Amino acid sequence: MKHQLPYYALFTVMLSLFCQPAWASSWQICRMELRITDVMTNPFPQLQAEILDVSAKTANVDCPERGTTIMFTPETSDYQAVLPRRSWPKKGQVVRFDYRYLDGTCKGDGNAYPCRIKHYSLPRR
């Protein structure tokens, strides 16, 4: 066992030299007040809404502009599931939503490309 220790140490050092570091990013948050303009069903259920007011939690956040229309699927406040459709806001209703995104690198079909993970949830009460 004593003879294997130098090999384990060498392996650990080599592994740390050849592996690239992983950098974690942080979620960017926008708080939005929306007017629901339509409940879409095709190609899949989602809401269409006009942005009435938007505020960023920090200065460098890329929030959608006031007056634009967005389409999204509402999620629970812990982002673990889509809200049941019976809990979705109705057409014409004004609601507050949190928009969170995380910029990163996605890997599809073996190629890495820049992507943005987006979440739309009702604010926690």
C-alpha positions as CSV (number, residue, x, y, z in Angstrom):
1,M,0.0,0.0,0.0
2,K,2.9,2.4,0.7
3,H,4.1,2.0,-2.8
4,Q,0.8,3.1,-4.3
5,L,0.7,6.4,-2.4
6,P,3.1,8.2,-4.8
7,Y,1.0,7.1,-7.8
8,Y,-2.2,8.4,-6.2
9,A,-0.5,11.7,-5.4
10,L,0.9,12.0,-9.0
11,F,-2.5,11.1,-10.5
12,T,-4.2,13.8,-8.3
13,V,-1.7,16.4,-9.4
14,M,-2.0,15.5,-13.1
15,L,-5.7,15.5,-12.9
16,S,-5.9,18.9,-11.4
17,L,-3.5,20.3,-14.1
18,F,-5.4,18.9,-17.0
19,C,-9.0,19.6,-15.9
20,Q,-10.5,23.0,-16.7
21,P,-12.1,24.9,-13.8
22,A,-15.8,25.1,-13.6
23,W,-17.1,28.6,-12.9
24,A,-20.5,28.9,-11.4
25,S,-22.7,31.9,-12.4
26,S,-25.5,33.5,-10.4
27,W,-29.1,33.9,-11.3
28,Q,-30.1,37.4,-12.6
29,I,-33.5,38.5,-11.4
30,C,-36.1,40.9,-12.9
31,R,-39.4,41.6,-11.1
32,M,-42.2,42.3,-13.6
33,E,-45.8,43.4,-13.6
34,L,-47.6,41.8,-16.5
35,R,-51.0,42.1,-18.1
36,I,-52.0,38.7,-19.5
37,T,-53.1,39.2,-23.1
38,D,-53.8,35.6,-24.1
39,V,-53.7,32.0,-23.0
40,M,-52.0,30.0,-25.8
41,T,-52.6,26.3,-26.4
42,N,-50.6,25.7,-29.6
43,P,-48.0,24.3,-29.9
44,F,-48.0,23.9,-26.1
45,P,-49.8,25.7,-23.2
46,Q,-48.2,29.1,-22.3
47,L,-49.2,32.6,-21.4
48,Q,-48.8,35.7,-23.6
49,A,-48.3,39.0,-21.6
50,E,-47.5,42.6,-22.0
51,I,-44.9,44.0,-19.6
52,L,-46.4,47.0,-17.7
53,D,-43.5,47.5,-15.3
54,V,-40.1,45.9,-14.8
55,S,-37.3,46.4,-12.2
56,A,-33.9,44.7,-12.0
57,K,-32.5,43.5,-8.7
58,T,-29.0,44.7,-9.7
59,A,-27.8,47.2,-12.3
60,N,-26.2,44.7,-14.8
61,V,-29.3,42.6,-15.3
62,D,-30.7,42.2,-18.9
63,C,-34.5,42.6,-18.3
64,P,-37.1,42.7,-21.0
65,E,-38.3,46.3,-21.8
66,R,-41.6,47.8,-20.7
67,G,-44.3,47.5,-23.3
68,T,-42.9,44.4,-25.0
69,T,-44.9,41.1,-25.3
70,I,-43.5,37.9,-23.9
71,M,-44.6,34.3,-24.0
72,F,-43.9,31.9,-21.1
73,T,-45.0,29.0,-19.0
74,P,-45.5,30.0,-15.4
75,E,-43.7,27.9,-12.7
76,T,-44.0,27.4,-9.0
77,S,-41.9,29.8,-6.8
78,D,-39.3,27.1,-6.2
79,Y,-38.9,26.5,-10.0
80,Q,-39.5,22.7,-9.5
81,A,-42.7,22.4,-11.5
82,V,-45.1,24.1,-13.9
83,L,-48.1,25.7,-12.2
84,P,-51.3,23.7,-12.7
85,R,-53.3,25.4,-15.5
86,R,-56.2,26.0,-13.2
87,S,-53.9,28.3,-11.2
88,W,-52.7,30.3,-14.2
89,P,-53.8,34.0,-14.3
90,K,-56.7,34.7,-16.6
91,K,-56.8,36.9,-19.7
92,G,-56.8,40.6,-18.8
93,Q,-55.5,40.0,-15.3
94,V,-52.5,42.0,-14.0
95,V,-50.0,39.9,-12.1
96,R,-46.5,40.1,-10.7
97,F,-43.9,37.6,-11.9
98,D,-40.2,37.0,-11.2
99,Y,-38.1,36.4,-14.3
100,R,-34.8,34.7,-13.6
101,Y,-32.1,33.7,-16.0
102,L,-28.7,32.2,-16.0
103,D,-26.3,32.6,-18.9
104,G,-24.0,29.6,-19.6
105,T,-22.8,27.1,-22.0
106,C,-25.1,24.3,-23.2
107,K,-24.0,21.1,-24.8
108,G,-26.3,19.6,-27.4
109,D,-25.4,17.2,-30.2
110,G,-21.8,17.2,-28.9
111,N,-21.2,20.9,-29.6
112,A,-21.0,23.6,-26.9
113,Y,-22.9,26.9,-27.5
114,P,-24.0,29.9,-25.4
115,C,-27.5,29.6,-24.0
116,R,-29.8,31.2,-21.4
117,I,-31.8,29.2,-18.9
118,K,-35.0,31.1,-18.2
119,H,-37.6,30.8,-15.4
120,Y,-40.9,32.7,-14.8
121,S,-42.4,32.2,-11.4
122,L,-45.0,33.8,-9.2
123,P,-43.1,35.7,-6.4
124,R,-42.9,34.0,-3.0
125,R,-45.5,35.3,-0.5
